[in-house]
Amino acid sequence: MSNSNDLASGIASRGNLARMSGKDLFAKANAWTLTDEARAMGMYPFFRPLDFNDGPEAVLEGKRVVMFGSNNYLGLTTHPKVRERAIDAIRKFGPSMTGSRLVNGSMKLHHVFEEQLAAFMNKESALVFTTGYQVNLATIQAMLSNKKSVAVVDKQVHASIYDGIRLAQSNGAQLVRFHHNNPADLEKRLAALQEDEGALVITDGVFSTEGEIADLKGMSAASKKYGYRIMVDDAHGLGVLGEKGRGTADSLGVQDDVDLIGGTFSKSLASIGGWLVGPRKVLDYVKHFASSFMFAASCPPPSVAAAMAAFEVMQEETWRMDKVRDNARYMRDELRKMGFETGPTETAIVPIFVRQDLTTIAMWKALLEDHAVYVNPFISPGVPPKGALLRTSYMATHEKHHLDRGLEAFRAVGKQFGLIS
């Protein structure tokens, strides 16, 4: 690949390779050269191995950088209590249950945390999963299990939701999409459903790329008007929004109106795993009818213990929620003053819209190499056409000197590439 125009062309043509067919299924992989060429040019931003990740800072290939690319919103991955609980669980229980929750993989530890989560979220029951991704696969597949089932989803929901719907479609379920964050269009779609069809309205609580908060008041009202159920993936809301960090629905006053709320341990809870809260009978049904839950190894004891500790710290050290909100607000305000387009975000995720894939990659490279600032580039097809952006996210453990250093870098690189004057 001789120049940046070739790289841009390669990025745009990725879908064509994916559609290649023939006898040798490896042909499309062998024809895929963009990543090798981008690496050779120093323009490949993904799968970069960190030496250490200390929270607000990290070490990448021996170089210390300011970390604005993590979902560690409350900064709890380095908290002594969280780490000690994980170590204690390894000593007491070992690193794995070597089985699924269905058979030998359930521990009292899982059940205790489920009781805590249900009480905290003001729901009847809770269920702990191995990953947050699995929450959506399992729940959607189990609940949408026949030709009379309909998934009604915001067009910009997370990939895990779409994958769950694909599993449901294998059982005959239907898919209806409504315009992004648009309750009026949702109501229109629900009104058009047949009376004998059962719909599950599904949305993110906080949209993970742009940090936008879902209009759950409007969506839940539309769902209830037609007698349908609503599920919210609140991976990026827990610990950031709502009273005591309960999340998006709580922050909007509709916690009781949302039927199912799910999420992950891998953001504010500083671990790996997933959670779902809702009616006991519904969660019991998921336990027994979701193959991706029934036949997957259970969440390991150290991961559960770490999440439980983070959950405790979240409620004990409430300053962390205040601090992450203050840090994100400061960065949003300052970036907007500079002239950057950041969209309607009100969360710890603050996008910087660039709109062009290649310029986004070039800005990512300049921020990292020239200013030691780590951000995440989002380019097509991960975002819609002309939706390319630099995704930045903030933590409670970022200090003002981290934020101001980032602002200096964003100003310099923004001017360098003509985004701001």
Long-range contacts (C-beta under 8 A, 24 or more apart in sequence): 1-33, 1-34, 1-37, 1-38, 1-40, 1-41, 4-41, 4-43, 4-358, 4-362, 6-37, 7-34, 7-37, 7-38, 7-41, 7-43, 7-358, 7-361, 8-357, 8-358, 10-34, 10-37, 10-38, 11-357, 11-358, 11-379, 11-380, 12-357, 12-380, 14-381, 15-381, 42-365, 43-361, 43-362, 43-365, 45-361, 45-364, 45-365, 45-376, 45-377, 53-77, 54-78, 55-395, 55-397, 56-395, 56-397, 56-398, 56-399, 56-402, 57-402, 58-374, 60-368, 60-374, 63-372, 64-372, 65-368, 65-372, 65-373, 65-374, 66-372, 66-373, 66-374, 66-402, 66-405, 66-406, 67-374, 67-395, 68-373, 68-374, 68-375, 68-392, 68-393, 68-394, 68-406, 69-374, 69-375, 69-376, 69-391, 69-392, 69-393, 70-393, 70-395, 71-236, 71-266, 71-267, 71-393, 72-267, 72-270, 72-395, 72-397, 73-236, 73-239, 73-240, 73-267, 73-268, 73-324, 73-348, 73-393, 73-394, 73-395, 73-396, 74-239, 74-268, 74-270, 74-310, 74-313, 74-314, 74-320, 74-321, 74-324, 74-395, 74-396, 75-320, 75-324, 75-395, 75-396, 75-397, 75-398, 76-268, 76-269, 76-270, 76-310, 76-313, 76-314, 76-320, 77-270, 78-397, 79-270, 79-309, 79-310, 79-313, 81-309, 81-312, 81-313, 82-270, 82-271, 82-306, 82-309, 82-310, 82-313, 83-306, 84-309, 85-305, 85-306, 85-308, 85-309, 86-271, 86-302, 86-303, 86-305, 86-306, 86-309, 87-302, 88-305, 89-301, 89-302, 89-304, 89-305, 89-306, 90-301, 90-302, 92-301, 93-301, 93-302, 94-301, 95-300, 95-301, 95-302, 96-297, 96-300, 96-301, 97-297, 97-298, 97-300, 97-301, 98-297, 99-297, 99-298, 100-293, 100-294, 100-295, 100-296, 100-297, 100-298, 101-128, 101-287, 101-293, 101-294, 101-298, 102-287, 102-293, 102-294, 102-295, 105-297, 105-298, 106-298, 107-298, 107-301, 107-304, 109-301, 109-304, 109-305, 109-308, 110-298, 110-299, 110-304, 112-308, 113-304, 113-307, 113-308, 113-311, 116-308, 116-311, 117-275, 117-277, 117-311, 118-277, 120-244, 120-246, 120-311, 120-315, 121-246, 121-247, 121-255, 121-261, 121-277, 122-246, 122-255, 122-256, 123-261, 123-277, 123-278, 123-279, 124-278, 124-279, 124-280, 125-277, 125-278, 125-279, 125-280, 125-283, 125-284, 126-275, 126-276, 126-277, 126-283, 127-275, 127-276, 127-277, 127-283, 127-286, 127-287, 128-273, 128-274, 128-275, 128-299, 128-304, 129-273, 129-274, 129-275, 129-276, 129-293, 129-299, 130-272, 130-273, 130-274, 130-296, 130-297, 130-298, 130-299, 131-264, 131-266, 131-272, 131-273, 131-274, 131-299, 132-160, 132-235, 132-262, 132-263, 132-264, 132-265, 132-266, 132-273, 132-274, 132-275, 133-160, 133-163, 133-264, 133-274, 134-274, 134-292, 134-293, 134-296, 135-160, 135-233, 135-262, 135-263, 135-264, 135-274, 135-275, 135-276, 136-160, 136-161, 136-163, 136-164, 136-233, 136-262, 137-163, 137-164, 137-167, 137-290, 137-292, 138-164, 138-286, 138-290, 138-291, 138-292, 138-293, 139-164, 139-231, 139-260, 139-262, 139-276, 139-286, 139-290, 140-164, 140-165, 140-167, 140-168, 140-200, 140-202, 140-231, 141-167, 141-168, 141-171, 141-290, 141-291, 141-292, 142-285, 142-286, 142-289, 142-290, 142-293, 143-168, 143-200, 143-229, 143-282, 143-285, 143-286, 144-168, 144-171, 144-173, 144-200, 145-171, 145-173, 145-289, 146-171, 146-172, 146-173, 147-172, 147-173, 147-174, 148-196, 148-197, 148-198, 149-173, 149-174, 149-197, 149-198, 149-199, 149-200, 150-174, 150-175, 150-176, 150-193, 150-197, 150-198, 150-199, 150-200, 151-175, 151-176, 151-199, 151-200, 151-202, 152-176, 152-177, 152-178, 152-186, 152-189, 152-190, 152-193, 152-199, 152-200, 152-201, 152-202, 152-228, 153-177, 153-178, 153-201, 153-202, 153-203, 154-178, 154-180, 154-181, 154-186, 154-202, 154-203, 154-204, 154-214, 155-179, 155-180, 156-180, 156-181, 156-204, 156-207, 156-209, 157-202, 157-203, 157-204, 157-233, 158-204, 158-208, 158-233, 158-235, 160-233, 161-202, 161-204, 161-233, 165-202, 167-292, 181-207, 181-212, 181-214, 181-215, 182-215, 183-215, 183-217, 183-218, 183-219, 183-221, 183-222, 184-218, 186-218, 186-219, 186-222, 186-223, 187-222, 187-225, 187-226, 190-222, 190-223, 190-225, 190-226, 190-228, 191-226, 193-226, 198-228, 198-229, 199-223, 199-226, 199-228, 199-229, 200-228, 200-229, 200-230, 200-231, 201-228, 201-229, 201-230, 201-231, 202-230, 202-231, 202-232, 202-233, 203-230, 203-231, 203-232, 203-233, 204-232, 204-233, 204-234, 204-235, 204-236, 205-232, 205-233, 205-234, 205-235, 205-236, 205-237, 205-241, 205-247, 205-248, 205-249, 205-261, 206-234, 206-235, 206-236, 206-237, 206-240, 206-241, 206-248, 206-347, 206-349, 207-236, 208-235, 208-236, 208-349, 209-349, 209-351, 209-378, 209-382, 209-383, 209-389, 209-391, 210-343, 210-344, 210-345, 210-349, 210-351, 210-389, 211-236, 211-343, 211-345, 211-346, 211-347, 211-348, 211-349, 211-350, 211-351, 211-393, 212-343, 212-344, 212-345, 212-346, 212-347, 213-241, 213-248, 213-251, 213-252, 213-346, 213-347, 214-248, 216-248, 216-249, 216-252, 216-254, 216-257, 216-258, 217-252, 217-253, 217-254, 220-249, 220-254, 220-257, 220-258, 221-257, 224-257, 229-259, 229-260, 230-257, 230-258, 230-259, 230-260, 231-258, 231-259, 231-260, 231-261, 231-262, 232-258, 232-260, 232-261, 232-262, 233-262, 233-263, 234-261, 234-262, 234-263, 235-262, 235-263, 235-264, 235-266, 235-267, 236-267, 236-347, 236-348, 236-349, 237-263, 237-347, 238-263, 238-267, 238-268, 238-269, 239-267, 239-268, 239-269, 239-314, 239-320, 239-321, 239-324, 240-268, 240-321, 240-324, 240-325, 240-347, 240-348, 241-347, 244-314, 244-315, 244-318, 244-321, 245-314, 245-315, 245-321, 265-299, 265-303, 265-306, 265-307, 265-310, 268-310, 268-314, 269-306, 269-307, 269-310, 269-311, 269-314, 270-306, 270-307, 270-310, 271-303, 271-304, 271-306, 271-307, 271-310, 272-299, 272-303, 273-299, 273-303, 273-304, 273-307, 274-299, 319-396, 320-396, 321-396, 323-396, 323-397, 324-348, 324-394, 324-395, 324-396, 327-394, 327-395, 327-396, 327-398, 327-403, 328-394, 330-400, 330-403, 331-392, 331-394, 331-403, 331-406, 331-407, 334-403, 334-407, 335-407, 335-410, 338-407, 338-410, 338-411, 338-414, 338-420, 339-414, 339-419, 339-420, 339-421, 340-410, 340-414, 340-419, 340-420, 348-393, 348-394, 348-395, 349-391, 349-392, 349-393, 350-392, 350-393, 350-394, 351-378, 351-389, 351-390, 351-391, 351-392, 352-389, 352-390, 352-392, 352-410, 352-414, 352-419, 353-387, 353-388, 353-389, 354-388, 354-389, 354-390, 354-417, 354-419, 355-386, 355-387, 355-388, 355-389, 356-386, 356-388, 357-388, 359-388, 359-417, 360-388, 360-389, 360-390, 362-417, 363-390, 363-413, 363-414, 363-417, 363-419, 364-390, 366-413, 366-416, 366-417, 367-409, 367-410, 367-413, 370-409, 370-412, 370-413, 371-405, 371-408, 371-409, 371-412, 371-413, 373-405, 373-406, 373-409, 373-410
